[in-house]
Amino acid sequence: MLALTPEPLQTAGERAFFGELARWDTGASVRAAVVASIPLVDGPLGRRQSDAVLLVPEGVAVIRVVEVLRQSGVVTATPDGAWSIAPEGGPSQVLQLVGGGSSPLDGLMRAGMDTAMKLRRAGLEPGRIARLTVLVGEITGLVPADGDLGEGDLVATLDPRSLLLAFARASRHAGVDNPRFWTTADVRAALQALQLPGRGPTVEELNGEAFPYSPYVLRRPQLLAPAAMAASPIHLAPSTETAVAEDEQPEAGAAQQLSATSVARAVAASVASANAAAVAAAAPPRPVPDLTVQRDTVEVDERPTPSTPSTPSTPSTPSAPAAPATAPRTSVLPAVTGADAPPPPERPPLSPAWGPPPPDRGRPRSGAAGGRRWPVLLAALVALAVVVGVGLWLLSGPEPDVGGGGGTSATPTAEAGPRTGDVEVVDGTSYTLEATDVTDTCAGHAYGDVAGFLAQNDCTGLSRALYSASAEGRPVVVSVVRATMADPATARQLRELADTNGSGNVNDLLREGVTFDGGPSALRSAEYASAVSGPTVTIVESSWSDPAAVGSVAAVDEVATDGLSLPTRPLPGS
């Protein structure tokens, strides 16, 4: 389970919910999923409709975390009407939720529709969206016990078993009639469309949560065939070009949106088309039906050759008999009459009703069947090589940047990443990179209890940066520290220790004597923010640069939150 909280949580219910998820391990060992804090506020009163979005390989769910106000007991949830709570040994009462109301289902329904609209506007097809309510408070039980209200509405408490059951049921609801899992590129594009603040999860993190890797967004409406069609065997396509065109995108650069499935389908169609053409070319003439009226058609077998488009036959004369229901498919060809008609090829005598064949479509003589087969096979092999080459080229291309947040993409060199003087814009504020430092150890770069912890559990890499900015018209300095630990569990321990008051911290660059023109010599009355993503811990501190020109605490605290999305130089080899 990967929990994303790029901004400070606003309610006690949110903090309790994400605090519970933070105790779970990342990856698919507990539950393969991503839960992102993306609140949806609606109406003039600013009421919450939803607090988070759940993304699983099967689909999407919206989550509302509600606190029960000064009540305890067993909650009875219903699809319609007010919910109730019954204290032990007492009468049932109407449930009172913080923020008003006794049922969150109406708000969750609107949140689900808003989420679907945003995803479709971004070109993503969400499928069925589940709706999950998480109750926070002194809840001793649920009715129904499994929390399933039907039609995708689910209820859970903070108990891990209740949450895991709710996530599983949400996955099952979202997976109905879903022919394709959500991929890594799909999830990153969805989080961007839902306006997740800061940077989204990496491809490696999503792949660790059991999302299949894809460098391209595959949840396009035109790429999602019905489940029955996706499960059926591949049929012969009219041509390789037609098979490829079925998976093309309507916008510019559509060729790069082909999926591995479409490439495989095109290859199979090409091989099948070539074999069918070769068999048709080598086959002896089939018996000619006894027609009584001359027509400019020729029989092309019970199934048309894939490379020949089929068109309706020409109207017959009134005296022509009706074609039987099992008559073979025919293809209209121009009639050849007069002196321009070449002599017919050698063949058995035909009925007088049979017209002369066109000069370029006559049946091959028995001695020419082998000579015609080789060009067809050669053409098929060339087409197959072209399709395979295009598929390999597409699949080996770079993944488009669909993740949120700014910054320069890292390349595996020591000089990659942002450079001094680069400007990053976060929530309308411009941050200028003033200094950077990268090392492969945290030893000697920490103080207090954090230094003792790192002496026993050294990091595998440390990347630090100093940024300057302006808030409320006054200069501020931002320290960004990213320490990569040996594993996610150690990273969470480091963050928990660093978040504790008086425990020390990893050194910012100012503490080690690094400064810049106009910058302070040390952080003073700094605000703090932290985050953990897999094995990497991000610690941000921000303060006013000039002690004589300070602004509000809220302003510098917002700068610290923005700092979580500011880039640092990647570690060598990453």
N, C-alpha and C positions, 0 to 999 in steps of 0.2 A: 504494500500500500504506500503510495507516494502522496504525501499531503503538501499542498502548495499554499502558503500564506504570505504573499509578497508584501502585504500592507498590514499594519497593526489591526488586530481584531477588535470590534467595537462593543460587543455584548458579552456578558458573562457566559451565556449559553454557547456562543461561538468558541470562546476560550476553553470551555469544558469539553466541547466536542472535538476540536482539533488537538487538545491536550491528550485525549484518549487515543486518537489516531497516531500521535507522535510516539506513543508507547509501542505501537506495532512496528514490525520490521518492514523495511522497504523491500521491493521485489515481490515475486509471486509466492513466497513461502506461506504467507498468511492469506492474502487476497490480492489478486492482480487487478489493480485499479489506480486511478488518479482522482483525488478530491481537491478541487481548487476553490479557494475563497473568492467568489465573484458575487457580491451582494447585488440584489435587484430591488431598488427602492421605487415606489410608485405613489402617485397621488400627492396632493398639497400637504398632507400631514406627514409625508415621508415614511410611510409604513413599509416594512420589509415584506416583499413577496417571496423571496428566496434568499438563502445565504451562501450556497455553494453549488457546485456542479460536480457530479460523479461521472467519470468516463471509464468505461470498461471495454474490453475488446468487442463485446456484443452490442454496445450502444451507449445511451446517455440517460442520465436522470438528474432532476433538479432536487435540491435538498433545502428544507426549512428547519432551522433549529429554534425551538420555542421553549421558553421557561414557564413552568407552572407557578402561578402566583399564590403563595401562602396556602397551599393545599397539599394534601398527601393522600395516598390510597391507590386503588385500582382504577385505571382510566378505561372507559368504554368509548371506543371510536367507531363512528358510523360513516358511511359514504355520504349521507345527507343529514342535515340538521346539526344541532349543537352536540358537542361531546360532553361527557359527564365523568365525574370522579366520585368514588365511594370510599370514604375512610373506613378502616376496619371497625366493624360493629356499628357503623353510623349510616344515615340515609344518603342516597345519591344526591350529588349537587352538580350544578352546571360548571363545567371546567372554565377557569379563568386564566387566560394566557397573558403574559407580559406583552404590552403593546396593544391589548384589546382583543376581544373576540373569544370564541370558544372552539373554533375550528379553523385550521389554516388551509383547508383544501381549496377554497375559492382563489386565494392568492397564489397557491402553488399551480393551479390550473392556468392562471394568467402568466405565471413565470415560465411554464412549459411552452405555451404558445409564443411568448416573446423569444425564448431560446431557439425554438424551431425557425422563427422568422429571421433571426440574425444569422443562423447557420445557412439557411437557404439563400439569403441575400449574398452570402460569401461564396455561393456555389457548392455548398455541402448538403447532402441529403441526410437528415438526422434519423429517419425512420421513426419508430415508436419511442416516446420519451416517458420514462417512469417518474413518479413524484413521491418523494420520501420525506416524512415528518419525523424528526428526532426530538423526543420529549426530554427536557432537562428539569430535574427536581426530585422530590421525594415520591417517586413512582414505585409502587410495590407490585404492580402487575398490569397486564394489558388484556383487553377483550376486543377483538379476538386474540388468542394467545400468540398466533404467528404473525400478527400485525398486518395481514393481507386483507385490504378492503375491496379488492377487485378492481379491474379496469386500470391497473397500474398505480393505484394509490396504496402506499405502504406506511406503516407506523413502526417506530423502534424506540428503545430507550438507550442510555449510554452503556448498558451492559454489552460487553464484547460479543457474546453469543447473539444477542438481539440485533446488533448492528451487522454482523456477518450474515445472518439470515436475511435481513432486509436488503443488503447488497446483492446477495445471490438471487433473491426474487426480482430485484430491479434488473439484473442482468438477463434473467429468463424472459421478463416482459419485453425488454428492449430487443432481444434477439429473435423475436417472432417475425417471420417473413423477411429476415435480414440475410441476403445472400452473401454478404462480404463483411469480414471483421474490420474494425477500425484499425488503421495502420499508424505507424509513428508519424508520418507526414499528415495524415488526417487529424490526429489529435493536436498537433502543433498548430495547424491551420484553424481548428475549432477554437482553441484557447485564444488565438489572436482575434478571431471574429467575435468572441464573447468579451473581448477587451480585458484580458488578464493583465494586471499591471506588471511592469518589469519584464524580465526575461522568462520565457517559458522553459519547460524541462528539455533536457538534451535528448537526442535520439537514443543514446545508450541507456539513459534512465527509463525511457518509455519501452525500449526493447526488453529491459529487465522486468518490466511490469506485464510481460507477455503480449504486448502489442506487436504484431508482425512488422518487420521492417519494410518500408517502401520509400524510395526517394521522391515519389510523386503522389499527389493527392488523388486517391482512387474513389472517394465517395462522391463522385459526380453523378447527377441523375442519369446521364446517358451511359454510364458505366455500370449501373446497378441493374442487371437483368433480374427478372422474377426468379424466385428460388427454384421453381420447377424447371425453368429453362437452364439455370446454372447447373442443375443436377443431371440434365439430359445429355446423351452422347452428342458429339459434334457431328453436325450434318454437313453435307457438301455445300460449299459456298459457290456462288456464280464465278468468282475469281478471287485471287489473292488480294487485289486492290479493294474489292467489296468487303472482304473479311476485315481488313485493316481499317477501312473507313467506318465500320460500325463502332469502333472504339475511339475515334478521333474526337478532339475537343472543338467546339465551334469558334473559340477565340484564337488570337494570334499565338503562334508557338504551340499549336495543337499537337504536332507530331511528337513532342516530348512528353505528352500525357499518356502514351500507350502503356498499359500495364503488362506485367509478365504473362498474365492470362491471355490478353489479346494477342501477344506475339506468338504464344504457343498455339492459339486457335488459328492464326494466320498460317503458321507452318503446317499444321495438320490439314488445313483446307487446301494449301498448295500441293501437298503430296497427294491428297485424295483426288484433286482435280487432274493432276498429271496422270495418275494411274487410270482414272476413268477415261481420259482422252486416248491414252495408249491402247486400252482394251477396245474402245469403240473403233479406233483406226484399224486394228488388226482383225476385228471380227468379220466373218463372212457376211454377205448380204442376207438379210432376213426375208422371209416370204412376204410378197407384196399382197396387201388386201385386195379383194375383188371389188374395185370401185367401178361404178357405172358412169360416172361423170368425170371428165378430165379436170384436174385441179393442179395448180402450180405449187404443190407441196411434196416433200419427201419425208419418209419415216426416218427418225433419228434415234430409235431405240425407245424402250419404255421409260427411260429417264434421260433428259437432254444432257448432252455433253456440257460440263460446267462452264467452259469458255465460250459457249454460244448462247446469247440471250434469247429467251423464248418470247414470241409475240403471237397474238391471236391470228388464226388462219383467216384467209380471205373469204368473203361471203360465197356461199355455194349457190348454184342455180336452183330454181324452184323444183326441178325434177330430181335433185340429189336426195338420196335417202338420209334419214337422221343417223348421226354417228352413234354407235353403241356406247354404253356407259363405260366399257372397258377398252375403248379404242386407244391406241398409243398416242402420246403427245406429238404434235407436228410443229414444224417451223416454216413460216411463209418465205418463199423465195421468188424472185422475179421470173416470170415466164419468158422463155426464149423461143422465138418463132421466126419463120422466114429463112432467108438465105444466110443470116448471121448464125443460125444454130449449127454447131459442129456435129459431125456424125456421132451417133451414140456409141458408147464403149461396148466391147464385147460382153454379152451377158445373155442369160436365157431369155427366150421370147417372153414379152410382157403382154398383158391384156391391152386391147386397143384403147381402153380408157386411161392408160398410164401415159403421161406426157413425157417428153424428153427431159433429162436432168440438165441443170445449169452446167456450163463448162467447168466451173471451179468447184463444184460440189459433187461430182460423180463418184460413185463407189469405186474404191481401188480394185484393180485386178488382183487375182490371187497371188501373182508373182511379185506385186509391188507392196504387199502388206508389210513385210519386214523392212523395206526401204523407208516407208513413211513412219514407222514406229520410232526409229532412232532419233529423228529431229524433234519429235514430241518429247521423248524422254530427256534429250539434251536441254530443251527449253524449260522443262520442269525442274531439272537440277539447277539451272541458272537462277530461276525464280526462287527456289528454296535457299540457295546461297545468299541471294540479296536479302530475303526476309530475315534469315538468321543473323546476317551481318548488321542489319538495322536494329534488330532486337538487342544484340550484344552492345551496340553503341549506345542505345537508349538506357539500358540497365546499368551501364558503367558510368553514366554522366553524373555530375555533382548534384546533390540534393538542393532544391531551391530553398531559400531562406524564408520559411513560413512562420518562424517563431517570433514572439513579440520582443520588444526592446530594441535598443540601438546598439551601436558598437561595431567594431571591425571584426570580421570573421578571422579566426585563428588559423594559421598554417603551421605545420610541424617544424618550425625553426625557432631559434632563440630570439630572433628579431621580430617575431610575429606579434600581433596584438596592437593595442593603442600605443601611440608615441606621444612624447611630451609636446604639448601645444594642441593636441586633438581636443575637439569640443563635442561633448555629448549633451543632448537635450532630453530631459526627463520631466514630464508634466509641465512643460513650458519654461523650465529653468535650465539655463546653459551652464554646464560644468566643464571647466578647462583642466586638462591633465597637466600637473606641474612636476611630478616626480614619480618614478616607479622603481621597484626592486624585486628581483626573483632569486630565490635560493632553494636548495633541496633539503633544508633542515630547519626546524624551529628551535633547536638548541641555542641558547644565548639570545633568543629574540622574544622573551616573555618575562613576566615578573609575577610575584605572589604565588598563590596556589596553582595558578595556571602553569607557571614555569615548572613546578614540581610534577604536575600531571604530564607535561610534555617531555620531561626528563625520563619518565617511565614509558611514555607512548609518543615517540617522536613522529612528527608529520613526515610525509613523503615529499612535500613541496610547499613552499610559502611564497605567495605573490602579494605584494603590497603596492598601494598607490596613494598619492595626495592629489586632491582636486580643489580648485578654488571656484567660488560662485558668489552670487549676490542674492540676498533675501531681504525683503523690506527695504531695499536700497542700501544695505550694509554688507560689507564683505564677510564671507564665511569660508571656512576650510573644512574639508571632508577627508577623513582617513578611511580607506577601504582595505581590509585585510582578508585574504582567502587562504585558509590552511587546508590542505588535502591530507586526510588521515588514511590509515591502512584499511579501514572498513567503515561502513555507515554507523555501526554501533559505537565505535570509538569517537566518531564525529559528533554524535548526539551527546555523548558524555562531556566532550570538550565544550560544546555550546552551553549545556546546562551549567557547567562550572563557571564559564565566563559570564553567564547571565546573572550569577549570584553576586550580590553587592559585597565588596571587600575581598573578592577572591583573586584579584589581579586580572591580567589580560595579556594578550599577545601585543608586543610593542608596535605602536604606530611609528611611522618613519620620523616624525618630529621628535619622538623620545630618543631616537638614535642619532640625532643631530642633522638630519636631512631637512632642508627648508628651501624656500624659493623667494624671489623678489616680491615684497609686499606681504609675505606670509608670516605667521607668528612663530615663536620658538617652541611653543608647546600648546596643547589643547587645554582650554580653561572652561570649567562648567559645561563639559561636553554632554550632548545627548547621544543615546545609544540605540542601536538596532542590530539584530542578528537573524540569521537564517541558516538552515542546513539543507543541503541537497545531495543525497547519496553520501559519499565520503568527504564532501567539501563543506567547510564551515565558513560563512561570510560574517565578518564583524565590522560594523561601521560606527564611527564616532564623528560627530560634527560639533563645531563651536564657532563663535564669532572670532574673526581674525583680529579685530581691534577692540581691546577691553573698553575703550572709551566710546565705541559706537556699537552698541548691542541692541538687539530687537527683542521680540517676544520669544518665549520658550517654545510656543507652538510652531513658530516659523523655523527655528533651527532643528526642532524635532522632525518636522516634515522633510528637511534636508537630509537628515539621517536615514529616513525611510527611503528617500530617492536613491541614496547611496547604495542600497542593496542591489540595484540594477546597473550600477556603473561598472564598466569592464576593467579588468586588470590584465596584465600580460600573462599569457599561458605558460605553464611549466614546460621546460624542454622535453620534447618527445611526446607531449600530449596532443 
